[in-house]
Amino acid sequence: MSFKVFTLLFLFSISPLTYSNCIDKAENILVSNKIQRVTSKMDDLNGSYFKILLDKKGKSNESGTIKIASRDITPEENDVLVYPTAMASEDLMRSLPTFHYDQINNSENRKAAKNVSLWVKKMQAGTGSSLTRTEYLAQTLNISANDVKIGAKGTDLFISIKHPLTGENTTISLAEAQIIQLIYISKANKYSNILVHDIVGPETKKSLKEIWDKKSIINPSKSYRELLEESNKINYSGTTFQGHLPTLTPENEITFERQAPGGHGIFALEAIMAAYKPELRPKSKNTLISSIGNGEDLSSIPDENIVGLMKREKIAVAMITTTKTENDLKGGQIAIAKTADNETYTTIVEKAQAEQSNQLELFEALGLREKDNIAFFNTNMALFNYEVLTPKVNQLIELLGEDKFLQEISPDLIQNWKEQNGKKFLQLEGAMGSVILNLDRLYRKHFHEPLVSFINIEREKRTNFFSPIKTAFDFVLQFKSDRFKLNNKTMQLINNRPGVLPSISLSHKYYKDLSNTINAFNNTSLLKLDSLKVDGLVHFSDLELIGKIEVINKSDSLVDLSLFLKSVTIKDQKIIINEDLEISVEQITK
C-alpha cells in the first residue's frame, strides 16, 4: 500500500472529513514529511532557514506590490506605498531613529566603548560570482587554472603589504589582513575585548581554517589561532556555516539537482536568535555588541564611536547606511512604508521592486536630485546590542511563541531563477536588511515604538566603513592605484581623496575578469578621476586619468591608449577609436 493511500485511510478513520478535505490534508502531510526529510540533512540553522523561505514562498502571492509614492502612481488594492528617505516628509522621518556619524564622533562614546565586548562577524560564505578570478588565482598561487577552487572574495583576493618584522613586501589574503587588523585594534584598548567569528560556506570553511593555522606575520613562532588563545584582549568565538540549500523546479518540487546559498538573511536570523538562545552567543561580563560586515571589505567593522553610541543610547539594533552617490544606483534604499490601513514602518526598497512597478528611473534618481533629502543607502553592516535586544526579543516570543516570531521576522523572499544544464531552478533567498526591518516592524506593531536605529555615514567618511569589492575595478581602485593606500600599522584602507569616488561604467565582459582589469589599469593614476565610461576593449597603462573621460572603441582590437596618445594625461576627454584604429579626441566641457 502506498504511503499516500495509507495516509488517506488513516485520516478517514479518525475524522469525519469530506473527501476533498482529506486530499488537502494528506497532501500537506506528504509535503511536510518531504520537507522534514530534506531539512534533516542540514544543521538546525540552515534547516530552519530553508523552512522559513519555503513558507514565505507559499505566501508570496498574498502581498501587494511595493511602489514608490509619487504623483504618477495610482496604487491598487494591497499595494504598499513607500517613501524613501530622499523624499520622506519631516513627519515621516521622525519615525526613523537616525544618527549622523559626524554628530556621534565624541569622547563620551569612545569612553563607553571600553566597557563593550565587540563580537565581530565577517561574511566569508559566498563566492562572489560577479568577479571572475580563475586566471588571477592561478598566477597568484602559481598553480594550474584547472586546479583553482573559487572561495570567498576575502580568501581569494590578495594584497601586498610591508612585513611588520622584516619590512619586505609580502602577500596576504584580505581575510588574513582582517585578522591582523582586529589584533591591532585589540592592542589599542578601544574595547574591553574583541571576539572574532567566522561566517563560512562549503567553499571557504577549509581555507579559513588554513589561515588561522598558518604562522602569523606578527609572530612567526605562533599561528593566528595560538595568538588569540594566549590573548586576554582578542579571542576566537566560533564559526557559522551557511550550507547550500536545495532549489525548486518550475513545478515547485524540491530538488537537490541544483543547490545554492539562501542569501545573507540567514546571518541576521541567527543574530536575532542569539538574543533568546544564550548558547548561540559567547559569554561576556561586559555589554556584548556584535557586528556583521562584508568579508572582502577591510572597512566593514564599526569604530568605537558607533559601538559606544549603542551602549550609551541603549540601541538594540543599528543598521549602518551611507549617503547615496552616483555609484549607488542599483542598491537598496531605506524607506518608510504606509499601508492602506495607515500602518507605518521602515523597509528597504530594492531595484527589482522599482522595476516591477515601472519606477526604475525614479528609483535611480532618488537622493541625486537637487530638491531631495539624503538617501540612506544600505551598506550591509549591522550591529546587535544583546544587553538591550535580549529582553525585547523575549517579550515578543512570550507574546507570539517562537515559531510565529520567526515567521514574522523572516526575510522578504527573493525568487532567483537560474538555468543549469538546460533546466530552470528557483533559488529561494533572503536579505539581511529585510530580516532586521521585519523585526522592527513587529516590535512597533506590538509595543508602539521602534527597535532599530540608523547610523548614516556622510560621504567624507564613507570609505572608512564601506569599501566593498563588487567588481574587478573596485579591487584595482583600492589596491592597485594611487586612489587608496593601506596603512600597514593598522591594516586600514585610507582614501587619498575622501568624499569622492569615481563613477565607472566598463561595458565589456572583458572587465569582469580580474587579471584583465589589472592589466588594463597597470600603473594608471586614478587619483583625480571623476568618471570613466568605456565601450569596447581599452587599456590605460601608465596614463593619468583626470576628470570625466569617455572612450569608445568601435574596432574589435584591444587598444592600449598609451601607444596612441602623445600625452600621458587624459583630462576631460571623449576618445573615439574607429574600425581602422584611427583616434579622434573631443574635449568634454563640464
C-alpha positions, 0 to 999 in steps of 0.5 A: 500500500502506498504511503499516500493511500495509507495516509488517506485511510488513516485520516478517514478513520479518525475524522469525519472529513469530506473527501476533498478535505482529506486530499488537502490534508494528506497532501500537506502531510506528504509535503511536510514529511518531504520537507522534514526529510530534506531539512534533516540533512542540514544543521538546525540553522540552515534547516530552519532557514530553508523552512522559513523561505519555503513558507514565505514562498507559499505566501508570496502571492498574498502581498501587494506590490511595493511602489514608490509614492509619487504623483504618477502612481495610482496604487491598487488594492494591497499595494504598499506605498513607500517613501524613501528617505530622499523624499520622506516628509519631516513627519515621516522621518521622525519615525526613523531613529537616525544618527549622523556619524559626524554628530556621534564622533565624541569622547563620551562614546569612545569612553563607553566603548571600553566597557563593550565586548565587540563580537565581530562577524565577517561574511566569508560564505559566498563566492562572489560570482560577479568577479571572475578570478580563475586566471588571477588565482592561478598566477597568484598561487602559481598553480594550474587554472584547472586546479583553482577552487573559487572561495570567498572574495576575502580568501581569494583576493590578495594584497601586498603589504610591508612585513611588520618584522622584516619590512619586505613586501609580502602577500596576504589574503584580505581575510588574513589582513582582517585578522591582523587588523582586529589584533591591532585594534585589540592592542589599542584598548578601544574595547574591553575585548574583541571576539572574532567569528567566522561566517563560512560556506562549503567553499571557504570553511577549509581555507579559513581554517588554513589561515588561522593555522598558518604562522602569523606575520606578527609572530612567526613562532605562533599561528593566528589561532595560538595568538588569540588563545594566549590573548586576554584582549582578542579571542576566537568565538566560533564559526557559522556555516551557511550550507547550500540549500536545495532549489525548486523546479518550475513545478515547485518540487524540491530538488537537490539537482541544483543547490545554492546559498539562501542569501545573507538573511540567514546571518541576521536570523541567527543574530536575532536568535542569539538574543533568546538562545544564550548558547548561540552567543559567547559569554561576556561580563561586559555589554556584548555588541556584535557586528556583521560586515562584508568579508572582502571589505577591510572597512566593514567593522564599526569604530568605537564611536558607533559601538559606544553610541549603542551602549550609551543610547541603549540601541538594540539594533543599528543598521549602518547606511551611507549617503547615496552617490552616483555609484549607488544606483542599483542598491537598496534604499531605506524607506518608510512604508504606509499601508492602506490601513495607515500602518507605518514602518521602515523597509528597504526598497530594492531595484527589482521592486522599482522595476516591477512597478515601472519606477526604475528611473525614479528609483535611480534618481532618488537622493541625486536630485537637487530638491531631495533629502539624503538617501540612506543607502544600505551598506550591509553592516549591522550591529546587535546590542544583546544587553538591550535586544535580549529582553525585547526579543523575549517579550515578543516570543512570550507574546507570539511563541517562537515559531510565529516570531520567526515567521514574522521576522523572516526575510522578504523572499527573493525568487532567483531563477537560474538555468543549469544544464538546460533546466530552470531552478528557483533559488529561494533567498533572503536579505539581511536588511529585510530580516532586521526591518521585519523585526522592527516592524513587529516590535512597533506593531506590538509595543508602539515604538521602534527597535532599530536605529540608523547610523548614516555615514556622510560621504567624507567618511564613507570609505572608512566603513564601506569599501566593498569589492563588487567588481574587478575595478573596485579591487584595482581602485583600492589596491592597485592605484594611487586612489587608496593606500593601506596603512600597514600599522593598522591594516586600514584602507585610507582614501587619498581623496575622501568624499569622492569616488569615481563613477565607472561604467566598463561595458565589456565582459572583458572587465569582469575578469580580474587579471584583465582589469589589472592589466588594463589599469597597470600603473594608471593614476586614478587619483583625480578621476571623476568618471570613466565610461568605456565601450569596447576593449581599452587599456590605460597603462601608465596614463593619468586619468583626470576628470570625466573621460569617455572612450569608445572603441568601435574596432574589435582590437584591444587598444592600449591608449598609451601607444596612441596618445602623445600625452600621458594625461587624459583630462576631460576627454571623449576618445573615439577609436574607429574600425581602422584604429584611427583616434579622434579626441573631443574635449568634454566641457563640464 
